[in-house]
Structure formats: structure tokens, C-alpha cells
Amino acid sequence: MSSQAHMGGMHRAIQSLSVGCCVAMAMAMLPAAYQGTLFAWHPLMFSLGFLGFMTEGIMAAVRFRPNEGVARVAAITNHALIQLAATACISLGFYAIYHNKNLMGKSHFLSLHGKMGLLTFLLALASPLLGALSFRRLGLVQRFPQHWQPRLKWLHRLVSAYAYVLSMVTMQLALPHPAVLTGVWCRLWQVGVMSLAACMLYVLRGRINGRTVLPSANAVAAAFSGPKHH
């Protein structure tokens, strides 16, 4: 099997897992959401944001790596729109749990799930901001010194990857939960999320046309060490 066919199969598996996890969460949460339960929108919107839109946004970024010129600009624009949809869903999910705790008189960010959720949310907000800064068509990256421009692109990729992986971990910390998923369905959903995470990590650590998707640790260290003076 060629590497291109193998990657195509991996992409299809990722899309199937992404859609399956989102549909399962929607089926579990929509009845409560329709009944006016504010909390139900928290896992639903976070699942759509991270497992749905962000997964597709990252895969769109992986696919345009070999592109150049006009095709690359169009693909980056498409990636940005998908990530904006992800950010909107994630923000709504964060608002749902934050406002719900206020209504119930509960404190925020006390549990490990809550603390990691806050960190994940902040990284998810930083990701599109760094993406906008590094998108040359917007004209923002040109305002930075030349040696900082590739660093912004790398930061965007790394922050996005960390936000995505942390979201997977944070979701697992809250389950099983009586208001979300329990029993065998909870375990199946968790296996689906872990399988999706494993597939995504495999893709992110791979190479496309000889180019790494994410910069290596050595490349990042070299970039942030600054210009050498002789």
C-alpha cells in the first residue's frame, strides 16, 4: 500500500471516529438540552468544537501542507473558517458550564477536570489568534521581525496540538458522569475518543511529501534560541 493510500485510509478513519463521537454525544445530550438543562450544552458544544470542527480543521491544515500559491491561500482560508466554528462551539460550551455553576451557586475550577478545562479553553482561544497573526494574507505577521515570523507559525501549530490533545484528556477526567454518559455507552465513547486521539497523534507526528506536520523539538529549540552572533 502506498503512503498516500495509507494516509487516505487514516483520514477516513479519523472522520468516522469524529462524526461517531459527536453523534453519540448529541444523542445523549439533546433530550436534556431540549428540556432546558443548561449543563447539557457543555459536553455537547465541547464535543462539537474539539472532536468535530477542530479535528476537521487540523486535518484540513495537514492536507494543505504540500500546496503552494493560490491553492494554499484558499486552503488556509477554509482551515481558518473551520477553526472559527470550533472556537465558537468551544466558547458556547465554556459559557454553558460557567453560567450553570453561577446559577447553582457553585465555585469554579476546583476539580482537576475544571482546572484542565480552563487551561484547554485558554489554549483553544490562543490557537486562532496565533493563526491569524501567522496568516500572511492578513498582513499581521509582517509587523513582526523577520526571525519571529516562522516562530509564530510554529507556535500556532504547537498550541493547537496541545489544546487538542489536552481536550481529549480533560474529557476523560469527567467520565463516567450521571448527567452525561455512564455504563457501557460511556466506555464505548471513551474508547472512540482515545482511538481518535491515537490516530490524530499518528498523523501529526508524520511527514507529508517529506515535510513534518509539526516541527520537531530540535527545530523549535533552534528557532527560539535566536540568531547566532559571531
C-alpha positions in Angstrom: 0.0 0.0 0.0 1.4 3.4 -1.0 1.9 6.1 1.7 -0.7 8.2 0.0 -3.3 5.4 0.2 -2.4 4.7 3.8 -2.8 8.4 4.7 -6.2 8.4 2.9 -7.3 5.5 4.9 -6.2 7.2 8.1 -8.1 10.3 7.2 -11.3 8.3 6.6 -10.9 6.6 10.0 -10.4 9.9 11.7 -13.5 11.4 10.1 -15.6 8.3 11.0 -14.5 8.4 14.6 -15.0 12.2 14.8 -18.5 12.0 13.4 -19.4 9.0 15.5 -18.3 10.5 18.8 -20.2 13.8 18.0 -23.4 12.0 17.0 -23.2 9.8 20.2 -22.8 12.8 22.4 -25.6 14.7 20.6 -28.0 11.7 21.1 -27.1 11.6 24.8 -27.4 15.4 25.4 -30.0 16.8 23.1 -33.0 15.4 25.1 -31.8 17.2 28.2 -30.9 20.4 26.2 -34.4 20.5 24.7 -35.8 20.3 28.2 -33.9 23.4 29.2 -31.0 21.9 31.0 -28.1 24.4 30.6 -25.5 21.9 31.6 -26.3 19.6 28.6 -24.8 22.2 26.2 -21.4 22.0 27.9 -20.4 18.5 26.8 -22.4 18.8 23.6 -20.7 22.0 22.4 -17.2 20.9 23.6 -17.6 17.7 21.7 -18.7 19.5 18.5 -15.9 22.1 19.0 -13.0 19.8 19.7 -14.0 16.3 18.3 -15.9 17.7 15.4 -14.7 21.1 14.0 -11.2 21.2 15.4 -10.5 17.6 14.2 -11.5 18.6 10.7 -9.7 21.9 10.9 -6.4 20.2 11.9 -6.9 17.6 9.1 -7.5 20.5 6.6 -4.2 22.0 7.7 -2.5 18.7 7.2 -3.9 18.3 3.7 -2.7 21.7 2.5 0.9 21.2 3.6 2.1 20.3 0.1 0.1 23.1 -1.5 1.7 26.4 -2.8 0.4 29.7 -4.2 -3.3 30.4 -4.6 -4.4 26.9 -3.7 -2.6 27.2 -0.4 -4.2 30.5 0.4 -7.6 29.2 -0.4 -7.0 26.1 1.8 -5.7 28.2 4.7 -8.8 30.3 4.5 -11.0 27.2 4.6 -9.0 25.9 7.6 -9.5 29.3 9.4 -13.3 29.2 8.9 -13.5 25.7 10.3 -11.4 26.7 13.3 -13.6 29.7 13.9 -16.6 27.4 14.0 -14.7 25.2 16.5 -13.8 28.3 18.7 -17.5 29.4 18.6 -18.7 26.0 19.8 -16.0 25.8 22.5 -16.8 29.2 23.8 -20.5 28.3 24.0 -19.6 25.1 25.9 -17.5 27.1 28.3 -20.2 29.7 28.8 -22.8 26.9 29.5 -20.8 25.3 32.3 -19.6 28.7 33.8 -23.1 30.2 33.8 -24.7 27.0 35.1 -22.3 26.9 38.1 -23.2 30.6 38.8 -26.9 29.7 38.8 -26.3 26.8 41.2 -24.0 28.9 43.5 -21.0 26.6 42.9 -17.4 27.6 42.8 -15.4 27.4 39.6 -12.2 25.4 38.6 -11.9 23.4 41.8 -11.7 19.9 40.3 -8.8 18.6 38.1 -11.3 18.4 35.3 -12.2 22.1 35.8 -8.6 23.3 36.0 -7.5 21.4 33.0 -10.6 22.5 31.2 -9.7 26.1 31.8 -6.2 25.6 30.5 -7.6 23.8 27.4 -10.0 26.6 26.8 -7.3 29.3 27.0 -5.1 27.3 24.6 -8.1 26.9 22.3 -8.6 30.7 22.3 -4.8 31.3 21.7 -4.7 29.0 18.7 -6.9 31.0 16.3 -5.2 34.2 17.4 -1.8 32.9 16.6 -3.2 31.5 13.4 -4.5 35.0 12.4 -1.1 36.5 13.3 0.8 34.0 11.2 -1.5 34.1 8.1 0.5 36.3 5.7 -2.6 37.4 3.7 -3.9 39.3 6.7 -0.8 41.4 6.8 -0.2 41.0 10.6 2.8 38.7 10.6 4.8 41.3 8.6 4.6 43.6 11.6 6.9 41.3 13.5 10.7 41.0 13.0 11.7 38.6 10.2 13.2 36.0 12.6 9.9 35.9 14.6 7.6 35.1 11.7 8.4 31.4 11.4 8.2 31.2 15.2 4.6 32.4 15.2 3.7 29.7 12.7 5.3 27.1 14.8 3.6 28.4 18.0 0.3 28.3 16.2 0.8 24.6 15.3 2.1 23.6 18.7 -0.5 25.5 20.8 -3.2 23.9 18.6 -1.8 20.5 19.1 -1.6 20.9 22.8 -5.1 22.3 23.0 -6.5 19.3 21.0 -4.6 16.6 23.0 -5.5 18.3 26.3 -9.1 18.4 25.3 -9.1 14.6 24.9 -7.6 14.1 28.3 -9.9 16.6 30.0 -13.0 14.9 28.6 -11.9 11.6 30.1 -11.5 13.1 33.5 -15.2 13.9 33.9 -16.5 10.5 32.9 -18.5 8.5 33.8 -20.9 11.2 34.8 -24.6 10.6 35.6 -25.7 13.7 33.6 -23.6 12.8 30.6 -22.7 9.1 30.0 -22.5 6.0 32.2 -22.1 2.3 31.8 -21.1 0.5 28.6 -22.0 3.5 26.4 -19.7 5.7 28.4 -16.8 3.2 27.9 -17.5 2.8 24.2 -17.5 6.6 23.8 -14.2 6.8 25.7 -12.6 4.2 23.5 -13.8 6.1 20.5 -12.2 9.3 21.8 -9.0 7.6 22.6 -8.9 5.9 19.2 -9.4 9.3 17.6 -6.6 10.8 19.7 -4.2 8.0 18.7 -5.0 8.4 15.0 -4.5 12.2 15.2 -1.2 11.9 17.0 0.0 9.4 14.4 -0.9 11.9 11.6 0.6 14.9 13.5 3.9 13.1 14.1 4.2 12.0 10.4 5.5 13.6 7.3 3.8 14.8 4.1 5.9 15.0 1.0 9.0 14.9 3.1 7.8 17.8 5.4 6.9 17.2 9.0 3.4 18.3 10.1 4.6 19.6 13.4 8.2 20.9 14.0 10.5 18.6 15.9 11.7 19.6 19.4 15.2 20.3 18.0 13.8 22.6 15.3 11.7 24.5 17.8 14.7 24.8 20.2 16.9 26.1 17.4 14.3 28.6 16.2 13.8 30.0 19.7 17.4 30.2 20.5 17.6 33.4 18.4 20.1 34.4 15.8 23.7 33.4 16.4 26.3 36.2 16.8 29.8 35.5 15.6 
